Amino acid sequence: MFDYVVYLFYRAGTDLLTLLPLPFLFALGQVSGAIAWLLLPHYRKLALRNVHIGFGDELSEKQMRRIVQRHFKQLGANLLCSVKFNRMPMEKILERVQLENFECVENCFRQKQPFVLFLSHIGSWEFCTRLFPHFSHGQRTATVYQRIRNPYIDRHVREARSHFGLEVFDRSEGFGKAIELLRSGGGIGILMDQHAGDGGLWTPFLGRLASTTPLPALLARRTHARLIAFAVHTEGFARWRAVAEMPIENSGESIESLTARGNEILEKQIRRAPDDWFWVHNRWKTPRPNFLLAKYKRGIFLPGNSRLKPFRILIRSSNWLGDAVMSVPAVGAIKGGRPDAHVTVAVSKKLAALWRIVPEADEIIVLPSKSVFAAARLFRQKPPFDVAILFPNSLRSALEIFLARIPRRVGLTGHWRRWLLNQRPRETFPRGIAHQTYKYLELASTTGAIVKPQFPAANSFKGPRAQLKFALCPGAEFGPAKRWPHFAEVAQEIASRFPVQWILFGTAGDAAVGFEVAEKLGGKCVNRIGQTTLKKLIEELHDCDLLLTNDTGTMHLAALLRVPTISIFGSTEPLRTGPLGPGHRIFRHHVECSPCFLRECPLDFRCMHAVTSAEVTGAIQQMISGQADGTKSGNVAFASAFGNHTSV
C-alpha cells in the first residue's frame, strides 16, 4: 500500500512537471539543486570527498567546493528536464541538443553492425533512452536495467522506455537476451560508471582503484560488437551536447584491458566539465568486509604506466615490543592486499624504531604519550585515512580513531569499545592455543588479505670463528616468573669452550640480575643493560650470532632480525608467543601448574628449574657446530595455530 501511495505522488509530480516549459524546468531544477546542496550535508560531503579523490592533487579546496556547488545545480536541472523529455516530440528535443560525431552510431544502425555503448552519468544521461530508438532505422535498441524497488514505479519506467522502442533487460535475469539482440545487429547501452560491487573488475578510475563492470567489454567480445563511449554534456542554459567517441578497436584485446580503456575515456569526458558528472554516487566505495582486494573474483587490472592514488590504511600498533613484532607478518599481508595500499603505523615513541625497519610501513606516526584527543588531532592533520585497523584490544586505541573520524574502523571487540568500531570480525580460531601472530594474521585475513604462514629461517653460523658475539637477555619486563636462574652458568661454560663475547641486553629494571651475570663472566661480557635505546638495540642485536633469552620482546626482535634464539619458557606458553621460523630452539618442560601466566611464582618455581643448564649448553654447542635441528621450533610455532601442544 505504501509503495502505491508513493507511486501516485510520483505520477502526480511528473505529470505536473511536464506541463511546464523546458527552460523554466531547467531554472527550477537549478534552484532545487541549490536547496539540496544546503539541506543534504551527507550528499554534499560525499560529493566533496569524491571530487577530492578525482582532483585533490590538481585543484584548490575552493575550486573543488565550487565544483560541488555547481554540480548540485546541474544535477537538479538535468533531472527535472529528463522528465520533460519523455513527453516532448523528438524534433523539439533536437532543437536543444547538438549531436557530435553521431554518424558513427548511425552507420552501425545502417550496416546492422552491433554496438555496445559505454554510457555514464554525465549531464542528461536519460536523454539516451529517446535518442537511440529515434535513429535506429528499424534496428533493435536496448538497455540493461536494474530494477527499482518500488514495483509500481519500476513498471511505469519500463513501459515508458518500451513506448519509445527501447527494450529493457533486467540485470538479474542474465544476459542471454542482450547477446541475442547484439547478434541480430542491434545496439545496447550500459551505464559503466557505477560501483560494480564484488563482481566488478578493480581498475583505475581517476587514479583510484574502482570496481567497474566488465559487461560492455564482455558483450562486445562475445558478439564482435563495436564499443562506443557516449555522453550528453550540459552545454548551457537548457542546452546539451551529445558526443559519441570514436569506436574502440577491440580485436584481440582482453576484457580487462577494454574495461580499463572505457574508464580512461570516461575520465576525459569528466574533465571536459567536472561539475556535470554524478559526484553524489559513492563510486569509490570501500567494500565490506574485504577492502583489501586480493580475494575478489575478477581481481585487479592495471594498465601500463598506471599511477595509483594511495588507499590510506592506518594501523594502530601494540605498545609492547613482543606484540608489535608478532604483528609484523600481518602488516606485510595487509600491505600486499592491494597495489595502492599506503600503510601508516601509529605507535608510541618507544617502539617507533622497530617500525622504521619494517619495509611494509610507508609512514610512522609517533603518538603523544598521554592525550587521546592529541592523538586524534594528529591523525586528522594527515591526509584522510580510508580505514584504520586496531591491533591492540584497548578502549583508548578505539577512541583515538573514532575521534579522528576515520570512516572504516576495524578491530576485535572487548574492553567496552564495540560501539566505537564499525567492522568487528569474529574470532574464528580453532579450539586450543593459537599463536599471537596468527591472531593478527586472522584479523588481516578478515579484511581481505591472503595469508601465507611462512616465516624466514634464522641465519646460521657454521664452525668456530675467531670471535663470536652472543647476546644474553637474563631479565623479563613482565616479572620474575619469566626469569630462568641459570644463565650465568651456561654463559660461563660456553665462554670457557669457545671464543665468545657475551653482550647483556635488557631494560633498567633488569640491572640487578644483569650485574650478577656480568660479575661472574668478567671480561667475557659487555653489560649493555639499561644503556641502549631500541634503535641501538636493533643495531647491536643485528650483529650478534645468537641470543640466549627468556620469553621477552628482545626474543621476538631477534627472530625478526633473523638472529638464532635459544629461549627458556616456564610460566608462559611457547605455542602462543614462541619465536616463529626455523633456526630457533625453545626449552620448556611442562609441569602441572604451567602455563600460569603469573608475574611471580607462588610455589617453588618448578617450571623454570626443570630446564637444566646442561641441556641449554648442549643446544648452544650444537648450534655453533652446525648440528642443531633448526626446524623444531618452526614446527612447534606452526602447530600452535591448530591447537596442538608440543614441547621442545
C-alpha positions in Angstrom: 0.0 0.0 0.0 2.8 2.4 0.9 4.5 1.7 -2.4 1.3 2.5 -4.3 0.9 5.8 -2.4 4.5 6.8 -3.3 3.8 5.8 -6.9 0.7 8.1 -7.0 2.7 11.1 -5.7 5.4 10.3 -8.2 3.0 10.2 -11.1 1.3 13.4 -10.0 4.6 15.2 -9.6 5.9 14.1 -13.0 2.7 14.9 -14.8 2.7 18.4 -13.3 6.3 19.0 -14.3 5.7 18.0 -17.9 3.2 20.9 -18.2 6.0 23.5 -17.6 8.3 24.9 -20.3 11.7 23.3 -20.6 13.7 26.5 -19.8 11.5 27.1 -16.7 12.1 23.5 -15.6 15.9 23.9 -16.1 15.8 27.1 -13.9 13.6 25.4 -11.3 16.0 22.4 -11.2 18.9 24.7 -10.6 17.2 26.3 -7.7 16.1 22.9 -6.3 19.7 21.7 -6.6 21.0 24.7 -4.7 18.5 24.0 -1.9 19.5 20.3 -1.9 23.1 21.4 -1.5 22.1 23.4 1.6 19.8 20.8 3.2 21.6 17.5 2.4 25.0 17.7 4.1 25.6 13.9 3.8 25.5 14.1 0.0 27.4 17.3 0.0 30.2 15.7 1.9 30.1 12.6 -0.3 30.4 14.7 -3.4 33.3 16.7 -2.0 35.1 13.6 -0.9 34.7 12.2 -4.4 36.0 15.4 -6.0 39.0 15.2 -3.7 39.7 11.7 -5.0 39.4 12.9 -8.6 41.1 16.3 -8.4 42.6 16.7 -5.0 46.2 16.9 -6.3 45.2 19.3 -9.1 42.7 21.8 -7.7 42.5 24.0 -4.6 39.9 23.4 -1.9 38.0 26.4 -3.1 37.8 25.2 -6.7 36.6 21.7 -5.5 33.9 23.2 -3.4 32.8 25.3 -6.3 32.5 22.2 -8.5 30.3 20.5 -5.9 28.0 23.5 -5.6 27.7 23.8 -9.4 27.1 20.0 -9.6 24.1 20.1 -7.4 22.5 22.8 -9.5 23.3 21.0 -12.8 22.0 17.7 -11.4 18.7 19.3 -10.3 18.3 20.9 -13.7 19.0 17.7 -15.7 16.8 15.5 -13.5 13.8 17.8 -13.9 14.4 18.2 -17.7 14.7 14.4 -18.2 11.0 14.2 -17.0 10.0 16.7 -19.7 12.0 14.8 -22.4 9.7 11.8 -22.0 6.7 14.0 -23.2 8.4 16.2 -25.8 8.4 15.5 -29.6 11.9 14.4 -30.7 12.1 17.2 -33.1 11.7 19.8 -30.3 14.3 18.0 -28.2 16.9 18.0 -31.0 16.5 21.8 -31.3 18.2 22.0 -27.9 20.6 19.1 -28.3 23.7 19.3 -30.6 24.8 15.9 -31.9 28.5 15.5 -32.3 30.2 12.6 -34.2 26.8 10.8 -34.2 27.3 9.4 -37.7 29.4 6.6 -36.2 26.3 5.4 -34.4 24.0 5.9 -37.4 26.4 3.9 -39.6 26.2 1.0 -37.2 22.4 1.0 -37.5 22.5 1.2 -41.3 25.1 -1.6 -41.6 23.4 -3.7 -39.0 26.7 -3.7 -37.1 26.1 -4.5 -33.4 27.4 -2.0 -30.9 27.7 -1.5 -27.2 27.5 2.0 -25.7 29.7 2.9 -22.7 27.2 5.2 -21.0 27.8 7.4 -18.0 26.0 9.6 -15.5 27.1 12.8 -17.3 24.6 15.6 -17.9 21.2 14.4 -19.1 22.0 10.7 -19.5 18.3 9.8 -19.6 18.1 11.6 -23.0 19.8 8.4 -24.5 16.5 6.5 -24.0 14.9 8.8 -26.6 17.8 9.4 -28.9 18.9 5.9 -30.0 15.4 4.4 -30.8 14.8 7.5 -32.9 17.8 6.9 -35.1 17.7 3.1 -35.1 16.4 2.7 -38.7 14.3 -0.3 -37.5 17.1 -2.0 -35.7 16.6 -3.1 -32.1 17.9 -1.0 -29.2 18.0 -1.9 -25.5 19.5 -1.1 -22.1 20.4 -3.3 -19.2 18.3 -2.1 -16.3 18.5 -2.5 -12.5 15.0 -3.0 -11.1 13.6 -0.1 -9.0 12.5 -1.2 -5.5 9.0 0.3 -5.9 7.3 -2.2 -8.2 4.7 0.4 -9.5 7.4 3.0 -10.4 9.5 0.2 -11.9 6.7 -0.9 -14.2 5.9 2.7 -15.2 9.5 3.4 -16.1 9.9 0.2 -18.1 6.7 0.8 -20.0 7.7 4.4 -20.8 11.0 3.3 -22.2 9.4 0.5 -24.2 6.9 3.0 -25.6 9.8 4.7 -27.4 11.1 1.4 -28.8 13.8 0.7 -26.2 13.9 -2.8 -24.9 14.7 -3.2 -21.2 16.7 -6.2 -19.9 16.7 -6.8 -16.2 20.2 -7.3 -14.9 19.2 -10.0 -12.6 17.8 -12.2 -15.4 21.2 -12.8 -17.0 22.5 -11.5 -20.4 21.2 -14.1 -22.8 18.7 -11.6 -24.3 21.3 -8.9 -24.6 23.6 -11.3 -26.6 20.7 -12.3 -28.8 19.9 -8.7 -29.6 23.5 -7.8 -30.5 23.8 -10.9 -32.8 20.8 -9.6 -34.6 22.6 -6.3 -35.4 21.1 -4.1 -32.6 22.6 -1.7 -30.1 22.6 -1.8 -26.3 23.6 0.9 -23.8 25.1 0.1 -20.4 26.0 2.5 -17.6 29.5 1.6 -16.6 30.4 4.3 -14.1 28.6 2.8 -11.1 30.2 0.8 -8.4 30.0 -2.8 -9.6 30.3 -4.5 -6.2 32.1 -7.8 -5.6 31.7 -8.9 -9.2 33.4 -6.0 -10.7 36.9 -5.6 -12.1 39.2 -3.4 -9.9 40.8 -1.0 -12.3 41.9 2.7 -12.1 39.3 5.4 -12.4 40.6 9.0 -12.0 43.7 7.4 -10.5 41.9 5.4 -7.8 41.0 1.7 -8.0 37.3 1.3 -8.5 35.1 -1.7 -9.0 34.0 -1.5 -12.7 31.5 -3.6 -14.6 33.2 -5.6 -17.4 29.8 -6.2 -19.0 30.2 -3.8 -22.0 33.6 -5.3 -22.9 32.4 -8.9 -22.3 29.3 -8.4 -24.6 31.4 -6.8 -27.3 33.9 -9.6 -27.3 31.2 -12.3 -27.3 29.3 -10.8 -30.2 32.1 -8.9 -32.1 30.2 -5.7 -31.5 31.8 -2.2 -31.6 32.4 -0.4 -28.4 31.4 3.3 -28.4 31.6 5.7 -25.5 28.7 8.2 -25.4 27.8 11.2 -23.1 25.3 14.0 -23.0 27.0 17.1 -21.7 25.2 20.2 -20.3 26.3 22.9 -22.8 24.5 25.9 -21.3 21.1 27.0 -20.1 18.7 24.2 -21.2 21.2 23.3 -23.9 23.1 20.0 -24.3 25.7 18.4 -26.5 25.5 14.6 -27.2 29.0 13.3 -28.0 29.9 9.9 -29.5 33.5 9.0 -29.1 35.4 7.1 -31.9 34.7 3.3 -31.6 37.2 1.4 -29.6 39.1 -1.1 -31.7 38.9 -4.3 -29.7 40.4 -7.0 -31.9 42.3 -9.4 -29.7 42.3 -7.1 -26.7 41.3 -8.6 -23.3 38.1 -7.8 -21.5 40.1 -6.3 -18.7 42.0 -4.0 -21.0 38.9 -2.9 -22.8 37.2 -2.1 -19.4 40.2 -0.1 -18.3 40.1 1.8 -21.6 36.4 2.6 -21.0 37.4 4.2 -17.7 40.1 6.2 -19.4 37.6 7.6 -21.9 35.1 8.4 -19.1 37.9 10.3 -17.3 38.4 12.5 -20.3 34.6 13.2 -20.6 34.5 14.2 -16.9 37.5 16.5 -17.3 35.7 18.4 -20.1 33.1 19.6 -17.5 33.8 18.3 -14.0 30.6 19.7 -12.5 28.5 17.6 -15.0 29.2 14.1 -13.6 27.2 12.3 -10.9 29.5 13.0 -7.9 26.9 12.1 -5.3 27.3 8.4 -6.2 29.8 6.5 -4.0 31.9 5.5 -6.9 35.0 4.5 -4.9 33.0 2.6 -2.2 35.2 0.8 0.2 33.7 -2.8 0.1 32.8 -4.6 3.3 34.4 -6.6 4.8 37.2 -7.1 2.2 38.6 -3.7 1.4 41.8 -5.5 0.5 41.2 -6.8 -3.0 43.3 -9.9 -3.4 40.3 -12.3 -2.8 37.8 -10.8 -5.3 36.6 -12.9 -8.2 37.8 -10.6 -11.1 40.8 -9.2 -9.3 42.8 -6.2 -10.3 43.9 -4.9 -13.7 46.4 -2.2 -14.0 47.1 -0.7 -17.5 50.7 0.0 -18.3 52.2 3.1 -16.6 49.3 3.3 -14.1 49.8 5.8 -11.3 47.5 5.0 -8.5 46.4 7.4 -5.7 47.0 5.8 -2.3 44.4 3.8 -0.4 45.5 5.0 3.1 45.5 2.4 5.8 46.2 3.4 9.4 47.4 0.5 11.6 47.5 1.1 15.4 50.4 -0.8 16.8 50.6 -2.6 20.1 52.6 -0.8 22.8 54.6 -3.9 23.8 57.7 -4.8 21.8 56.9 -8.5 21.6 53.3 -8.0 20.5 54.4 -5.4 17.9 57.0 -7.7 16.4 54.4 -10.5 16.2 52.1 -8.3 14.3 54.7 -7.6 11.5 53.6 -10.5 9.3 50.0 -9.2 9.4 51.2 -5.8 8.3 53.0 -7.4 5.4 49.8 -9.3 4.4 47.8 -6.1 4.6 50.3 -4.2 2.5 50.2 -6.9 -0.1 46.4 -6.9 -0.2 46.1 -4.2 -2.8 48.7 -2.4 -5.0 47.6 1.1 -3.9 47.9 0.4 -0.2 49.7 3.1 1.8 50.3 1.8 5.3 50.8 4.2 8.2 51.7 2.7 11.6 50.7 4.7 14.7 52.9 3.7 17.6 54.3 5.0 20.9 57.6 6.8 20.8 59.4 3.9 22.5 58.6 1.5 19.6 58.9 3.8 16.6 62.4 2.5 15.8 61.0 -1.0 15.3 58.6 0.0 12.6 61.2 2.0 10.8 63.0 -1.2 9.9 59.7 -2.8 8.6 59.7 -2.2 4.8 55.9 -2.5 4.6 55.4 0.5 6.8 55.3 3.5 4.5 54.9 6.1 7.3 55.3 6.2 11.0 53.2 8.4 13.3 54.7 8.8 16.8 51.8 9.1 19.2 51.7 11.6 22.1 52.2 9.9 25.4 49.0 11.0 27.2 46.1 12.6 25.4 43.6 10.6 23.3 42.5 13.9 21.8 46.0 14.9 20.8 46.4 11.5 19.0 43.0 12.0 17.2 44.1 15.6 16.2 47.4 14.2 14.9 45.5 11.7 12.7 43.2 14.4 11.3 46.2 16.6 10.3 47.3 13.8 7.9 45.8 13.2 4.5 42.4 11.4 5.2 42.7 7.7 6.0 40.3 5.3 4.3 40.5 2.7 7.1 42.0 2.1 10.5 43.0 -1.4 11.8 43.5 -1.8 15.5 45.9 -4.5 16.8 45.7 -3.6 20.5 42.4 -4.6 22.1 42.1 -1.4 24.2 39.5 1.2 24.6 42.0 4.0 24.2 43.1 2.9 20.7 39.5 2.7 19.6 38.7 6.2 20.9 41.7 7.7 19.0 40.5 6.6 15.6 36.8 7.2 16.4 37.6 10.9 17.4 39.7 11.1 14.2 36.6 10.4 12.2 38.2 7.6 10.1 35.3 6.1 8.2 36.2 2.4 8.5 37.3 1.2 11.9 38.4 -2.4 12.2 39.2 -4.3 15.4 38.2 -7.0 17.8 35.5 -6.2 20.4 36.2 -6.1 24.1 37.0 -3.5 26.8 33.7 -1.6 26.2 34.7 -0.5 22.7 32.2 -2.3 20.4 30.3 0.9 19.7 33.4 2.7 18.5 34.1 0.2 15.7 32.1 -0.5 12.6 33.8 -3.6 11.4 34.2 -6.2 14.1 35.4 -9.6 12.7 34.5 -12.6 14.8 37.4 -14.7 16.1 37.4 -18.0 14.1 40.4 -19.8 15.7 40.1 -23.5 16.3 39.9 -24.7 19.9 43.2 -24.8 21.7 46.1 -22.4 21.9 46.7 -20.1 19.0 49.9 -18.2 18.4 49.5 -14.4 18.8 51.0 -13.9 15.3 48.2 -16.0 13.8 45.6 -13.9 15.7 47.0 -10.8 13.9 47.1 -12.7 10.6 43.5 -13.8 11.1 42.4 -10.1 11.6 44.2 -9.2 8.4 42.5 -12.1 6.6 39.1 -10.8 7.6 39.8 -7.6 5.7 40.7 -9.5 2.5 44.4 -10.2 2.9 45.7 -13.5 1.6 47.6 -15.1 4.5 50.6 -17.4 3.8 52.0 -18.6 7.1 55.7 -18.7 6.1 58.4 -17.3 8.3 62.0 -16.8 7.4 64.7 -19.0 8.9 67.2 -17.6 11.3 70.7 -17.1 9.9 73.1 -19.9 10.6 76.8 -19.8 11.5 79.0 -22.8 10.7 82.1 -23.8 12.6 84.2 -21.8 15.1 85.1 -18.2 14.5 87.8 -16.0 15.8 85.3 -14.2 17.9 81.6 -15.0 18.3 79.1 -12.4 19.6 76.4 -13.9 21.7 73.6 -11.8 23.2 72.1 -12.6 26.6 68.8 -11.3 27.9 68.6 -12.5 31.5 65.7 -10.3 32.6 62.0 -10.1 31.7 59.9 -6.9 32.0 56.7 -8.9 32.7 58.0 -10.2 36.0 60.4 -12.6 37.8 58.2 -15.7 37.0 59.7 -15.5 33.4 63.3 -15.4 34.6 65.4 -18.5 34.3 68.0 -18.6 37.1 70.9 -20.4 35.3 72.0 -18.0 32.6 75.4 -17.3 34.3 76.3 -21.0 34.5 75.6 -21.6 30.8 77.4 -18.4 29.7 80.5 -19.3 31.7 80.6 -22.8 30.3 80.2 -21.6 26.7 82.8 -18.9 27.2 85.3 -21.4 28.6 85.0 -23.6 25.4 84.6 -21.1 22.6 85.8 -17.6 21.7 82.6 -16.0 22.7 81.9 -12.4 23.8 78.6 -12.1 25.7 76.6 -8.9 25.4 73.9 -8.4 28.0 70.8 -6.6 27.0 67.7 -5.5 29.0 65.9 -2.6 30.5 66.9 -0.6 33.5 64.7 -2.9 35.6 67.0 -5.8 34.8 70.1 -4.1 36.2 70.3 -6.2 39.3 70.2 -9.6 37.6 72.4 -8.3 34.8 75.0 -7.2 37.4 75.1 -10.7 38.8 75.7 -12.3 35.4 78.3 -9.7 34.4 80.2 -10.2 37.7 80.6 -13.9 37.0 81.6 -13.5 33.4 84.1 -10.8 34.0 85.9 -9.8 30.8 83.9 -12.3 28.7 80.9 -9.9 28.6 79.8 -6.4 27.9 77.0 -5.2 30.0 74.6 -3.0 27.9 71.6 -3.4 30.2 69.7 -0.2 30.6 72.1 1.6 28.2 70.5 1.1 24.8 67.6 2.8 23.0 65.5 0.5 20.9 67.3 1.8 17.8 70.7 1.0 19.3 69.4 -2.4 20.5 68.3 -3.2 16.9 71.8 -2.2 15.6 73.7 -4.2 18.1 71.5 -7.2 18.2 71.6 -7.5 14.4 75.4 -8.0 14.7 75.1 -10.9 17.1 75.4 -14.6 16.2 72.9 -15.9 18.7 70.5 -14.7 21.5 70.0 -16.6 24.8 66.9 -15.3 26.5 63.8 -15.7 28.5 60.4 -15.1 26.8 61.0 -11.4 26.1 60.3 -8.8 23.5 64.0 -9.0 22.6 63.5 -12.6 21.7 60.9 -11.6 19.1 63.1 -8.8 17.9 66.0 -11.2 17.3 63.7 -13.5 15.3 62.6 -10.6 13.2 66.3 -9.8 12.6 66.9 -13.5 11.7 69.3 -13.9 14.7 69.0 -17.5 16.0 67.5 -17.7 19.5 67.5 -20.1 22.4 64.6 -19.2 24.7 63.5 -20.5 28.0 59.8 -20.8 28.8 58.1 -21.6 32.1 55.1 -19.6 33.2 54.2 -18.6 29.6 53.2 -20.7 26.6 55.6 -21.0 23.6 52.8 -22.1 21.4 51.3 -18.7 22.0 54.4 -16.4 22.0 57.4 -18.5 20.9 59.6 -17.3 18.0 58.4 -18.4 14.6 60.5 -19.8 11.7 63.3 -22.5 11.5 66.6 -21.9 13.3 65.3 -21.2 16.9 65.3 -23.5 19.9 62.7 -23.4 22.7 63.2 -25.1 26.1 60.1 -25.7 28.2 59.3 -28.6 30.4 55.6 -28.9 31.1 54.6 -29.1 34.8 51.2 -29.4 36.3 50.8 -25.7 37.0 52.1 -24.3 33.7 51.4 -22.1 31.9 50.1 -19.9 34.7 50.9 -16.5 33.1 51.6 -15.1 36.6 54.2 -12.4 37.2 55.5 -14.0 40.3 55.6 -17.7 41.1 53.5 -18.5 44.3 55.1 -22.0 44.6 58.7 -23.3 44.1 59.5 -22.1 40.5 59.4 -25.7 39.4 58.8 -24.9 35.7 62.0 -23.0 35.3 64.1 -25.3 37.5 63.0 -28.2 35.2 65.1 -26.7 32.4 68.8 -27.7 33.2 72.0 -25.8 32.3 73.4 -28.9 30.7 70.6 -29.2 28.0 70.8 -25.5 27.2 74.6 -25.6 27.0 74.4 -28.7 24.7 72.0 -26.9 22.4 74.3 -23.9 22.0 77.3 -26.2 21.3 75.2 -27.9 18.6 74.3 -24.6 17.0 77.9 -23.5 17.0 79.0 -26.7 15.3 76.1 -26.5 12.8 74.5 -29.7 14.1 71.3 -28.3 15.6 67.9 -29.3 14.3 66.7 -25.9 13.1 63.3 -27.0 12.2 61.8 -27.9 15.5 60.7 -24.5 16.8 59.2 -23.6 13.4 57.1 -26.7 13.6 56.0 -26.0 17.1 55.0 -22.5 16.3 53.1 -23.6 13.2 51.2 -26.2 15.2 50.1 -23.6 17.7 47.7 -22.2 15.1 45.8 -25.5 15.2 45.8 -26.0 19.0 48.4 -28.8 19.2 50.6 -28.8 22.3 54.3 -29.6 21.9 57.4 -29.0 24.0 61.0 -28.9 22.9 
